[in-house]
Amino acid sequence: MSMQQFAGGNERFLRRYEYDDSWVIAADVGLSEDEVDVDIVGSTAIVVADTGARVTETEFELPAGDAEVGVQNGVLTITIQK
C-alpha cells in the first residue's frame, strides 16, 4: 500500500491510498451524506457540498476505472477498482 496526503486551503485532508486491486480517495468533508453530492464524469470527480448557508464545488482527477462513492461520519470515500 502507498499513501499520499494533501491539505487544502481550509486545512481539510485528502488522502489517496493505493492497494493491489484498487485506489481509495478519502476526504474529511465534515458533512452528512445529504449535504454532499458527487458526480463522476469520465475521470473527474465533481464534489458539491450544500450546507444550506453555503454551496461549494470542487473537482479533481481520478485514476481510470469504475468508481464507487460513499459518505460516512463526515468522510467522503471514492473507491476505484483497478
Order of alpha helices (4+ residues) and beta strands (2+ residues): beta-beta-beta-beta-beta-beta-beta-beta
